[in-house]
Amino acid sequence: MILNPCKRESFMVLPVAFISTISPEGIRNIAPYSCVMPVLRPLDLVCVASAKTRDTLANIRAAGEFVLNFPGTDLADKVIPTARFSPPDADEFELDGLLEKPSVQVKAPGISGCYAWMECRLAKEYEEEQYVLIMGQVVHLEVADAVYLPDGSLDLGKARPLMMTGSNRGMKYCSVRGIDKFDAFASIFPHGKDPLAGKYQE
Ligand SMILES: Cc1cc2nc3c(=O)[nH]c(=O)nc-3n(C[C@H](O)[C@H](O)[C@H](O)COP(=O)(O)O)c2cc1C
């Protein structure tokens, strides 16, 4: 079946992250974002695509920082309340019944109950007529102990990352599970040595 080119997310499974920000007046804001990707291994950059009409974008530009919060499927009911239009002076933590997880490096608070948090500083932005690409530098990265395995990977069964695919009428929520297959990064390289291996020791 040939699809309309705008229907990319009907088969690209995307993460659902909540971006929390704080306005210059100190108002806390939350919005779900799915157009989120890391920029290359082993960099500390993430790229977020934002429409221009977002309080999130205005707050990121004003404060130069934001938090990407990664929810499990148990927070699926918070997606629409946080996505709905709310006036810029509404505190979305209060409005949507979410609690703060204090941040370490940025003023904007994280969201309690998520399984991972990326505190970011605005590194660069790329603006076009219809969108802005926000490049964030991760300045503090944290994951709940209970969902982190000794090999440095996520326990998918415990975290149950909230994800979605698009359909003609909306978002179909889902999660992911492992397939009991593993490949070492080293296996990509001719001499079986991962040149970036040293970067991953905590
Ligand atoms: C699952 C989901 C994913 C979304 N992803 C994005 C996104 O990547 N970029 C974007 O600009 N808006 C996205 N939106 C829309 C915003 O969350 C929505 O417009 C929200 O009201 C923006 O809030 P704000 O004005 O407080 O920033 C998404 C909405 C949903 C429900």
The ligand as an SDF file (V2000), in Angstrom:
LIG
                    3D

 31 33  0  0  0  0  0  0  0  0999 V2000
    1.2620   12.0410   21.8510 C   0  0  0  0  0  0  0  0  0  0  0  0
    1.4880   13.4790   21.4630 C   0  0  0  0  0  0  0  0  0  0  0  0
    2.7000   13.8630   20.9110 C   0  0  0  0  0  0  0  0  0  0  0  0
    2.9360   15.2010   20.5330 C   0  0  0  0  0  0  0  0  0  0  0  0
    4.1400   15.5290   19.9840 N   0  0  0  0  0  0  0  0  0  0  0  0
    4.3990   16.8170   19.6480 C   0  0  0  0  0  0  0  0  0  0  0  0
    5.6740   17.1770   19.1090 C   0  0  0  0  0  0  0  0  0  0  0  0
    6.5850   16.3580   18.9640 O   0  0  0  0  0  0  0  0  0  0  0  0
    5.8670   18.4850   18.7860 N   0  0  0  0  0  0  0  0  0  0  0  0
    4.9050   19.4460   18.9630 C   0  0  0  0  0  0  0  0  0  0  0  0
    5.1500   20.6260   18.6470 O   0  0  0  0  0  0  0  0  0  0  0  0
    3.6840   19.1250   19.4830 N   0  0  0  0  0  0  0  0  0  0  0  0
    3.4100   17.8390   19.8540 C   0  0  0  0  0  0  0  0  0  0  0  0
    2.1940   17.5130   20.3930 N   0  0  0  0  0  0  0  0  0  0  0  0
    1.1950   18.5700   20.6400 C   0  0  0  0  0  0  0  0  0  0  0  0
    1.4450   19.3180   21.9560 C   0  0  0  0  0  0  0  0  0  0  0  0
    1.6450   18.4500   23.0460 O   0  0  0  0  0  0  0  0  0  0  0  0
    0.2140   20.1910   22.2880 C   0  0  0  0  0  0  0  0  0  0  0  0
   -0.0110   21.1140   21.2490 O   0  0  0  0  0  0  0  0  0  0  0  0
    0.3380   20.9160   23.6140 C   0  0  0  0  0  0  0  0  0  0  0  0
   -0.8830   21.5830   23.9110 O   0  0  0  0  0  0  0  0  0  0  0  0
    1.4200   21.9550   23.6130 C   0  0  0  0  0  0  0  0  0  0  0  0
    1.3970   22.5540   24.8920 O   0  0  0  0  0  0  0  0  0  0  0  0
    2.1350   23.9230   25.2230 P   0  0  0  0  0  0  0  0  0  0  0  0
    1.5010   25.0100   24.3890 O   0  0  0  0  0  0  0  0  0  0  0  0
    1.9000   24.0890   26.6800 O   0  0  0  0  0  0  0  0  0  0  0  0
    3.5760   23.7390   24.8670 O   0  0  0  0  0  0  0  0  0  0  0  0
    1.9330   16.1820   20.7390 C   0  0  0  0  0  0  0  0  0  0  0  0
    0.7010   15.7910   21.3070 C   0  0  0  0  0  0  0  0  0  0  0  0
    0.4800   14.4560   21.6540 C   0  0  0  0  0  0  0  0  0  0  0  0
   -0.8430   14.0780   22.2350 C   0  0  0  0  0  0  0  0  0  0  0  0
  1  2  1  0
  2  3  1  0
  2 30  2  0
  3  4  2  0
  4  5  1  0
  4 28  1  0
  5  6  2  0
  6  7  1  0
  6 13  1  0
  7  8  2  0
  7  9  1  0
  9 10  1  0
 10 11  2  0
 10 12  1  0
 12 13  2  0
 13 14  1  0
 14 15  1  0
 14 28  1  0
 15 16  1  0
 16 17  1  0
 16 18  1  0
 18 19  1  0
 18 20  1  0
 20 21  1  0
 20 22  1  0
 22 23  1  0
 23 24  1  0
 24 25  2  0
 24 26  1  0
 24 27  1  0
 28 29  2  0
 29 30  1  0
 30 31  1  0
M  END
$$$$
